[in-house]
Amino acid sequence: MFRRTFWFGTGVAAGVWATTKVNRKLKQLTPDSLAATAANKALDVGTRVKDRAVGFALDVRDNMAQREAELDDALGLNAPVDPELPAPRRRHAIENHHSSNPQHVVDDTSTYTTYSYNRNEDH
């Protein structure tokens, strides 16, 4: 009699365990559960992609700054300025030789003529 009771209890326990497993699996396969699982996985993938993109952008920025410094050194832009050299003059870029109003300017180093620029004169 104890033998039959033991096997009956074992069968009941196995049946409860199997029923619980099947019910959990069925709940996982419902449309709402599948949608939630897909959304969670999509969020995880999006987070990983964003983290990698941010890391890549930071690497690009660091390498760009390093390359810019190398180019500045190669072109001598970081070199100290020699105090004996005159300051660069950029007057030539704004002179208008077609204007009729020349103004004579006397500088401490040279004399040059500037012209007023009126945008409406060209039309």
KEKE-3310 file (N, C-alpha, C; in steps of 0.2 Angstrom, whole numbers, plus 5000, padded with zeros to 4 digits):
npx = (5004:5010:5019:5010:5005:5016:5020:5009:5009:5021:5017:5007:5015:5023:5014:5009:5021:5023:5012:5013:5025:5020:5010:5017:5025:5015:5010:5021:5020:5010:5002:5004:5014:5025:5026:5030:5043:5050:5050:5058:5070:5073:5075:5087:5096:5096:5101:5114:5119:5119:5128:5140:5141:5142:5155:5163:5161:5168:5181:5184:5183:5194:5205:5204:5207:5220:5226:5224:5233:5245:5245:5245:5258:5266:5264:5269:5261:5260:5272:5283:5280:5291:5298:5304:5299:5287:5270:5257:5249:5233:5226:5225:5215:5203:5203:5196:5198:5190:5183:5177:5181:5195:5205:5218:5230:5241:5253:5263:5273:5272:5264:5248:5234:5217:5200:5183:5170:5155:5141:5131:5136:5141:5130)
npy = (4994:5006:5008:5010:5022:5030:5030:5036:5049:5053:5053:5063:5074:5075:5077:5090:5097:5096:5102:5115:5119:5118:5128:5140:5140:5142:5154:5162:5162:5169:5183:5196:5194:5190:5201:5210:5204:5205:5219:5222:5216:5224:5236:5233:5230:5243:5251:5245:5248:5262:5265:5260:5268:5281:5279:5277:5290:5298:5292:5296:5310:5312:5307:5316:5328:5326:5324:5336:5344:5338:5343:5356:5358:5353:5363:5374:5382:5382:5387:5399:5417:5427:5441:5451:5451:5459:5463:5453:5460:5464:5472:5472:5463:5469:5481:5491:5493:5499:5509:5526:5534:5537:5535:5542:5534:5535:5525:5519:5511:5511:5519:5519:5517:5517:5511:5516:5504:5502:5493:5495:5502:5493:5489)
npz = (5000:5004:4993:4982:4986:4986:4973:4967:4973:4967:4954:4954:4958:4947:4937:4941:4940:4926:4921:4925:4919:4905:4905:4908:4896:4887:4890:4887:4873:4869:4860:4866:4875:4866:4859:4868:4872:4860:4859:4870:4866:4855:4861:4868:4858:4852:4862:4863:4850:4850:4860:4855:4843:4849:4855:4844:4838:4847:4846:4833:4834:4843:4836:4825:4831:4835:4822:4817:4825:4821:4808:4810:4816:4806:4796:4802:4810:4824:4828:4836:4835:4826:4833:4825:4812:4801:4805:4798:4783:4778:4770:4756:4752:4754:4746:4734:4718:4708:4713:4714:4724:4731:4746:4754:4764:4777:4784:4798:4792:4778:4764:4757:4746:4750:4745:4746:4747:4739:4738:4729:4718:4709:4701)
capx = (5000:5014:5022:5006:5004:5022:5020:5003:5012:5026:5013:5004:5020:5026:5009:5009:5027:5022:5006:5016:5029:5016:5006:5022:5027:5009:5010:5026:5019:5004:5004:5006:5021:5029:5027:5035:5049:5053:5052:5064:5076:5075:5078:5093:5100:5097:5106:5121:5122:5120:5134:5146:5141:5145:5162:5166:5161:5173:5187:5185:5185:5201:5210:5204:5211:5227:5229:5225:5239:5250:5246:5248:5265:5269:5263:5272:5256:5261:5279:5283:5281:5297:5296:5307:5295:5281:5263:5254:5244:5227:5222:5224:5209:5197:5203:5192:5201:5185:5179:5179:5183:5201:5207:5225:5231:5248:5254:5269:5278:5271:5258:5244:5227:5211:5195:5177:5166:5148:5139:5126:5140:5142:5124)
capy = (5000:5012:5008:5013:5029:5033:5031:5040:5055:5055:5055:5069:5079:5075:5080:5097:5101:5097:5107:5122:5121:5120:5134:5145:5141:5145:5162:5165:5162:5174:5188:5201:5192:5190:5208:5213:5201:5208:5226:5223:5215:5229:5241:5231:5231:5250:5254:5243:5252:5269:5265:5259:5274:5286:5277:5278:5297:5300:5290:5300:5317:5312:5306:5322:5333:5324:5325:5343:5346:5336:5347:5363:5357:5353:5370:5379:5387:5383:5390:5406:5422:5431:5448:5456:5451:5464:5460:5452:5465:5461:5477:5471:5459:5473:5486:5491:5498:5502:5515:5533:5538:5534:5539:5541:5532:5535:5520:5520:5508:5513:5523:5515:5520:5512:5513:5514:5500:5502:5487:5497:5505:5488:5487)
capz = (5000:5004:4987:4978:4988:4984:4965:4966:4975:4962:4948:4955:4958:4940:4933:4943:4937:4919:4919:4927:4913:4899:4906:4907:4889:4883:4892:4883:4866:4868:4856:4870:4877:4861:4857:4874:4871:4854:4860:4875:4863:4851:4865:4870:4852:4851:4867:4861:4844:4852:4864:4850:4839:4853:4856:4838:4837:4852:4843:4827:4837:4846:4830:4821:4835:4834:4815:4816:4828:4817:4802:4812:4817:4799:4793:4806:4813:4831:4829:4839:4830:4826:4834:4820:4806:4802:4806:4791:4781:4774:4766:4749:4751:4754:4742:4728:4713:4703:4716:4712:4731:4735:4752:4755:4771:4779:4789:4800:4788:4771:4762:4752:4745:4751:4741:4749:4743:4739:4734:4724:4712:4704:4697)
cpx = (5004:5017:5017:5005:5010:5022:5014:5005:5017:5022:5010:5009:5022:5020:5008:5015:5026:5017:5009:5020:5025:5013:5011:5024:5021:5009:5015:5025:5013:5006:5007:5013:5026:5031:5032:5042:5053:5055:5058:5070:5078:5078:5085:5098:5101:5102:5113:5124:5123:5127:5140:5146:5144:5153:5166:5166:5167:5180:5189:5187:5192:5206:5210:5208:5218:5230:5229:5231:5245:5251:5248:5255:5269:5269:5267:5267:5257:5268:5278:5284:5287:5296:5299:5303:5289:5275:5261:5249:5239:5223:5221:5217:5203:5197:5199:5195:5197:5182:5182:5181:5189:5202:5214:5227:5239:5249:5261:5275:5277:5265:5255:5237:5222:5205:5188:5173:5159:5145:5134:5130:5141:5136:5122)
cpy = (5006:5013:5011:5020:5033:5035:5036:5047:5058:5057:5061:5075:5080:5079:5088:5101:5101:5102:5114:5124:5122:5126:5140:5146:5144:5152:5165:5166:5166:5180:5194:5200:5192:5197:5212:5211:5205:5216:5227:5221:5220:5235:5240:5232:5239:5253:5252:5247:5259:5270:5264:5265:5280:5285:5279:5286:5300:5298:5295:5307:5317:5312:5313:5328:5332:5325:5332:5346:5344:5341:5354:5363:5357:5359:5375:5384:5387:5385:5397:5411:5426:5438:5453:5456:5456:5460:5459:5458:5462:5466:5476:5467:5464:5480:5485:5496:5501:5508:5521:5537:5536:5538:5537:5539:5532:5530:5521:5516:5510:5517:5519:5518:5515:5515:5511:5509:5501:5497:5489:5500:5499:5486:5492)
cpz = (5000:4997:4982:4980:4986:4977:4963:4967:4970:4956:4948:4955:4950:4936:4935:4940:4929:4917:4920:4921:4907:4899:4905:4900:4885:4884:4888:4876:4865:4864:4860:4873:4872:4859:4862:4873:4865:4855:4865:4871:4858:4855:4867:4864:4851:4855:4865:4855:4846:4856:4859:4845:4843:4854:4850:4836:4841:4849:4837:4829:4840:4841:4826:4824:4834:4827:4814:4819:4824:4811:4804:4813:4810:4795:4796:4810:4821:4833:4832:4834:4831:4827:4829:4814:4807:4802:4799:4789:4776:4771:4759:4748:4751:4750:4736:4723:4708:4706:4714:4718:4734:4741:4753:4762:4772:4785:4792:4796:4781:4770:4756:4752:4746:4747:4745:4744:4744:4735:4728:4718:4707:4699:4692)
residu = (MET:PHE:ARG:ARG:THR:PHE:TRP:PHE:GLY:THR:GLY:VAL:ALA:ALA:GLY:VAL:TRP:ALA:THR:THR:LYS:VAL:ASN:ARG:LYS:LEU:LYS:GLN:LEU:THR:PRO:ASP:SER:LEU:ALA:ALA:THR:ALA:ALA:ASN:LYS:ALA:LEU:ASP:VAL:GLY:THR:ARG:VAL:LYS:ASP:ARG:ALA:VAL:GLY:PHE:ALA:LEU:ASP:VAL:ARG:ASP:ASN:MET:ALA:GLN:ARG:GLU:ALA:GLU:LEU:ASP:ASP:ALA:LEU:GLY:LEU:ASN:ALA:PRO:VAL:ASP:PRO:GLU:LEU:PRO:ALA:PRO:ARG:ARG:ARG:HIS:ALA:ILE:GLU:ASN:HIS:HIS:SER:SER:ASN:PRO:GLN:HIS:VAL:VAL:ASP:ASP:THR:SER:THR:TYR:THR:THR:TYR:SER:TYR:ASN:ARG:ASN:GLU:ASP:HIS)
# end
